[in-house]
């Protein structure tokens, strides 16, 4: 069977070559641990509730599709004047 240029290769899957990895800058992660320590001193306590806004990124992707003409011959209607 001769190879047909407009038909996919039968029996073989196309595989992309391996891509180079992308390295981002390191991120610093701080983990605070608090442990009770008993001290026999009484102090008045004021509780301050602090509220912080923390950005949470929501990644949204858009997709568009474009058809391009890639032949070597001009389009049949290219250059024709319409009356």
Secondary structure, 3 states (H helix, E strand, C coil): CCCCCCCCCCCCCCCCCCCCCCCCCCCCCCCCCCCCCCCCCCCCCCCCCCCCCCCCCCCCCCCCCCCCCCCCCCCCCCCCCCC
